[in-house]
Structures are given as structure tokens and as C-alpha cells.
Amino acid sequence: MNSAKEISAKSEASSIREECGPLLIGLYELTKPRLSLLSIFTASLGFLVHDPLRADLLLFFCLTAGTALAAGGAAALNQWMERREDALMARTSSRPIPAKLVSPEFAFGFGLFLSITGLIILYLGTNPWASLLTLATLAVYLLFYTPLKKKSPLAIEIGAISGALPPLIGWVAAAGSPTLYGWILFGILFAWQLPHFMAIAWNFRDDYEKGGFRLHDLGEQTGFLLARKSFLYTIFLHLCVFAPFFLKINQEAPGQFYFFSAIALSTYIMFKAHGFLFTANRDQAAKRLFVATIIYLPLLLAALVIDRYL
């Protein structure tokens, strides 16, 4: 009898593990960990750029925890809103909701819980400015960018606003309120996202069309207009990157290490953006630009932080 009970208990435990495994994987994937990590990374660097030598560790922990939860919640709510479109596209059909790892109702509740918890941590652990800017990030991402993706290529610019706010959030968490330098960090992230996501929009244009997303001009099949916008935004990126020197921001201005690092990185990404615009093989050039943007951003922001130590 006891042996039968033990076997039954083991079988039940095994069944629970089998059921919980896919659920936990689904919840993890709902947060879009790679995209959320970018928000955490840029918010953290925005904080560290302010004054790395006198950083408050508890404040920094609350910033990263609050940002991580809010970013994960936004990702879950975004997938809840786009669950039907995700099921139509090859690159997103394996996401938790279309793959039936998580129900739409559970995903909505999960995303709402994470978002609200993140906002509370930021409000109590950092300051109202950081919490307010995070709320603005959620609003722009969910209420404007997500529905606009099916209506206009301008969705990329709107989405870039929400993606550019994390470094400003990190800055105000350390500084107490927005300053000119904080807005420059916002400008750098905003401009960087345009060539980055325009390269993605071109490479996955067929998939996006299946899902009903208008992330490139559907009437212009050569990609020239998208590549031209990408090139122009790369020029704007350089203006933001070197703005601290032109504006002479007193003690907040970076030094020579950042200056020469920015020159090298800007030359590199401009070369790739130029190739995307003036090429006979735009598909390949878009992939090269995408890789260049991935390399560019962490190195540029790391140079900013290192420069503060030097």
C-alpha cells in the first residue's frame, strides 16, 4: 500500500514538473529577456555615467530591479496585444501565447503585475521622476507604438522614444531630475535605434507584411527610402554623440577617451549606414548594419562610463 502511494506521489510530482516546466519557460519568454536586458543595461549605464565614483548601491539596485520588472511587464503586455499577429509570422509563432504555453488572460495579468511592481519599486526606491518617466515609457510603447505598427512606418520613430527613455531614467535616478546631459543620453539612444530597427524592418519585411505590420513603406519595394532614413538618423546620432563637446556642459562633459572612442565608432557605423543606402545588395548590407549597431552601442556607452572614471 505504501509503495503504491509512493509511486502515485512520484508520478504526480513528475506530472507537476512537466506542466510547470513549459509554464516557467513561457513566463520567461513573455518578458522578452534580450530586449528587456537592453533597457536594464542602458538604464544602468545612464546611472553610472552621472557619477560612478559616488554611486549609491541601494539606489542602483532599486533602479535595475524596477526597470527589469517594468520592461518585462511591457514585453508581456505587448505580446498579449499582438498575439494574433504573432501567430501569423514565422519569427514570432513560437512565442508563449501563440505556442499555447501561456493563456492570453494569464499573460495580461502577469504583464500588469510586473509593470505595476516595477513602477512602485522605482517610486519608493529612487525618486518620482524615474517612476514617471518609466510610466511614460510604458504608455508610449503600449498605447502608441504597438497599435501604430499596423498603420504607419512612423511606428519605428515612436517606438524609439520609449526605447530611448531608460538611460534618461537611469540618469534622473542618480541626479534627482532631468538635466541637459540626461536628454543627450536620450537623444543618443533614440537615434541609435533608427538604423538598428530599420535594418531589422528590411530584413524581416516579408514576415512583417504577413502579420499586417507596416514597418517599411509597402509601396517602395527597393528599400531606398528606408535606407535613406536610416542614413539620416545615423548623422543625427553623431550630432547627439558629440553634443556634450559642442554644448560645453561644464563638469558633466566627457573627456578625450570618450571623444576618440566616439570618432572611431561613429566612422564605423557611418560606413555601414552608407553601405545600406548605396548598395546593389540591400539585404546583405542591412544585416551588416544591424551587426554594426549591436557592436556600436555597448562600446560607446562603456566609453562614456570609463571616461568618467578617468
C-alpha positions in Angstrom: 0.0 0.0 0.0 2.7 2.4 1.0 4.7 1.5 -2.2 1.6 2.3 -4.3 1.2 5.6 -2.6 4.9 6.5 -3.1 4.6 5.6 -6.8 1.5 7.7 -7.1 3.1 10.7 -5.3 6.2 10.4 -7.6 4.0 10.3 -10.7 2.1 13.3 -9.5 5.3 15.3 -8.8 6.7 14.3 -12.2 3.4 15.5 -13.8 3.6 18.8 -12.0 7.2 19.3 -13.1 6.3 18.6 -16.7 3.4 21.1 -16.5 5.4 23.8 -14.7 8.4 23.5 -17.0 6.7 24.9 -20.1 4.8 27.5 -18.0 8.1 28.8 -16.5 9.7 28.9 -19.9 6.6 30.7 -21.2 6.7 33.3 -18.5 10.4 33.9 -19.0 9.9 34.3 -22.8 7.0 36.7 -22.2 9.4 39.2 -20.7 11.4 39.2 -24.0 14.6 38.8 -21.9 17.0 40.1 -24.6 15.1 43.2 -25.3 14.4 43.8 -21.6 18.1 43.4 -20.9 18.8 46.3 -23.2 16.6 48.5 -21.2 18.3 47.4 -17.9 21.7 47.9 -19.5 21.1 51.4 -20.8 19.3 52.5 -17.6 22.2 51.2 -15.5 24.8 53.0 -17.7 22.7 56.2 -17.6 23.0 56.0 -13.8 26.7 55.2 -13.8 27.6 58.0 -16.3 26.3 60.5 -13.8 28.8 59.8 -11.1 30.2 56.3 -10.9 32.6 57.0 -8.0 29.8 58.0 -5.6 27.1 55.6 -6.8 24.6 54.6 -4.2 24.3 50.8 -4.4 20.8 50.6 -2.9 19.6 53.2 -5.3 21.3 51.4 -8.2 19.7 48.1 -7.1 16.2 49.7 -7.0 16.7 51.2 -10.4 17.8 47.9 -12.0 15.1 45.9 -10.3 12.3 48.4 -11.1 13.5 48.8 -14.7 13.7 45.0 -15.2 10.2 44.4 -13.9 8.7 47.3 -15.9 10.5 46.2 -19.1 9.4 42.6 -18.6 5.8 43.7 -17.9 5.7 45.9 -21.0 7.0 43.0 -23.1 4.3 40.6 -21.8 1.5 43.2 -22.4 2.9 43.8 -25.9 2.7 40.1 -26.7 -0.8 40.0 -25.3 -1.8 42.8 -27.6 -0.2 41.3 -30.7 -1.0 37.6 -30.0 -3.0 37.2 -33.2 -0.3 38.9 -35.4 2.4 36.8 -33.7 0.6 33.6 -34.7 0.9 34.6 -38.4 4.6 35.3 -38.5 7.3 32.6 -38.6 9.7 34.6 -36.4 7.1 35.0 -33.6 4.8 32.0 -33.9 6.8 30.2 -31.2 6.2 32.9 -28.6 4.4 31.8 -25.5 0.8 32.8 -26.3 0.6 31.5 -29.9 2.5 28.4 -28.8 -0.1 28.0 -26.1 2.4 27.9 -23.3 0.6 30.7 -21.5 -3.1 31.8 -21.9 -3.8 35.3 -23.0 -5.5 36.1 -19.8 -2.6 34.9 -17.7 -0.1 36.9 -19.9 -2.2 40.1 -19.4 -2.3 39.7 -15.6 1.4 38.7 -15.5 2.4 41.8 -17.5 0.2 44.1 -15.5 1.7 42.8 -12.2 5.3 43.2 -13.3 4.7 46.7 -14.7 2.9 48.0 -11.5 5.5 46.4 -9.2 8.4 47.9 -11.2 6.8 51.4 -11.0 6.3 51.0 -7.2 9.9 50.0 -6.7 11.2 52.9 -8.8 8.9 55.4 -7.0 9.8 54.2 -3.5 13.4 53.2 -4.1 14.6 56.0 -6.4 12.5 59.1 -7.0 9.2 60.2 -8.6 11.0 61.4 -11.7 12.3 57.9 -12.5 8.9 56.4 -11.9 7.1 59.0 -14.0 9.5 58.5 -17.0 9.0 54.7 -16.7 5.3 55.2 -16.8 5.7 57.4 -19.9 7.8 54.6 -21.4 5.1 52.0 -20.9 2.4 54.4 -22.2 4.3 55.2 -25.4 5.3 51.6 -26.0 1.8 50.1 -25.4 -0.6 52.8 -26.3 1.1 54.4 -29.3 3.9 52.3 -30.8 2.1 48.9 -30.6 -1.1 49.9 -32.5 0.7 52.2 -34.9 2.9 49.4 -36.2 -0.1 48.3 -38.3 -0.8 51.7 -39.7 2.5 53.6 -40.5 6.3 53.2 -40.8 6.5 56.1 -38.3 5.9 53.5 -35.6 9.7 52.9 -35.6 10.3 56.5 -34.6 7.5 56.3 -31.9 8.9 53.1 -30.6 12.4 54.6 -30.5 11.0 57.2 -28.0 10.1 54.5 -25.5 13.4 52.7 -26.1 15.4 55.9 -25.5 13.9 56.7 -22.1 15.8 54.1 -20.0 19.2 55.9 -20.0 17.3 59.1 -19.0 15.6 57.1 -16.3 18.9 55.9 -15.0 20.3 59.5 -15.1 17.4 61.0 -13.2 17.6 58.2 -10.6 21.1 59.4 -9.8 20.7 63.1 -10.5 17.3 63.6 -9.0 15.8 65.3 -12.0 16.4 65.6 -15.8 19.3 67.7 -17.0 20.7 68.6 -20.4 23.2 65.7 -20.3 20.4 63.3 -19.5 18.4 64.4 -22.5 21.6 64.0 -24.6 21.7 60.3 -23.5 18.1 60.1 -24.5 19.0 61.5 -28.0 21.8 59.0 -28.4 19.6 56.0 -27.7 16.7 57.5 -29.8 19.0 58.0 -32.9 20.8 54.7 -32.5 17.5 52.7 -32.6 16.5 54.0 -36.0 19.2 52.4 -38.2 19.1 49.4 -35.9 15.4 48.7 -36.3 15.2 49.9 -39.9 17.8 47.2 -40.7 15.5 44.7 -38.9 12.4 46.0 -40.7 14.0 45.5 -44.1 15.4 42.0 -43.3 12.1 40.8 -42.0 9.8 42.8 -44.3 8.0 39.7 -45.7 7.3 38.4 -42.3 6.1 41.7 -41.0 3.7 42.0 -44.0 2.2 38.6 -43.1 1.4 40.0 -39.7 0.0 43.2 -41.1 2.8 45.4 -39.8 3.8 48.5 -41.8 7.4 48.9 -40.6 8.6 49.9 -44.1 6.9 51.7 -47.0 5.0 49.0 -48.7 4.8 51.0 -51.9 8.6 51.2 -52.3 10.0 47.7 -52.7 13.7 48.6 -53.2 14.2 49.7 -49.6 15.8 53.0 -50.7 13.5 55.2 -48.6 14.1 53.1 -45.5 17.9 53.1 -46.1 17.9 56.9 -46.7 16.1 57.5 -43.4 18.5 55.1 -41.7 21.5 57.1 -43.1 20.0 60.5 -42.0 19.3 59.2 -38.5 22.9 58.0 -38.3 24.0 61.5 -39.0 21.7 62.7 -36.2 23.2 60.1 -34.0 26.6 61.6 -34.5 25.3 65.1 -33.5 24.0 63.7 -30.3 27.2 61.7 -29.5 29.3 64.8 -29.9 26.8 67.3 -28.4 28.5 67.4 -25.0 31.5 68.9 -26.6 29.6 71.5 -28.7 27.4 72.5 -25.8 30.3 72.7 -23.3 28.5 71.1 -20.4 31.0 72.1 -17.7 31.8 69.3 -15.2 29.5 66.8 -16.9 31.3 66.9 -20.2 33.2 63.8 -21.2 37.0 63.8 -21.9 39.4 62.7 -24.5 38.9 58.9 -24.1 35.2 59.2 -25.0 36.0 61.7 -27.7 38.4 59.5 -29.6 36.3 56.4 -29.0 33.3 58.2 -30.4 35.2 59.2 -33.5 36.3 55.6 -34.2 32.8 54.1 -33.5 31.0 56.8 -35.5 33.2 56.3 -38.5 32.5 52.5 -38.3 28.7 52.8 -38.1 28.6 55.6 -40.8 30.4 53.3 -43.2 27.8 50.6 -42.7 24.8 53.0 -42.9 26.3 54.4 -46.2 26.6 50.8 -47.4 22.9 50.2 -46.6 21.9 53.2 -48.7 24.3 52.8 -51.7 24.4 49.2 -52.5 23.2 46.6 -55.0 22.6 44.0 -52.3 20.5 45.8 -49.7 19.6 42.6 -47.8 23.3 41.9 -47.1 24.0 45.5 -46.3 21.1 45.6 -43.8 22.5 42.6 -42.0 25.9 44.3 -41.7 24.3 47.5 -40.4 22.4 45.5 -37.8 25.6 43.9 -36.6 27.3 47.2 -36.6 24.6 48.8 -34.4 24.9 45.8 -31.9 28.7 46.4 -31.6 28.4 50.2 -31.6 26.0 50.9 -28.6 27.7 48.9 -25.8 31.1 50.1 -26.8 30.0 53.8 -26.9 28.2 53.7 -23.6 31.1 51.8 -22.0 33.4 54.5 -23.2 31.2 57.1 -21.5 31.4 55.3 -18.2 35.1 54.5 -18.4 35.7 58.2 -19.3 34.0 59.2 -16.0 36.5 57.1 -14.1 39.4 58.6 -16.0 
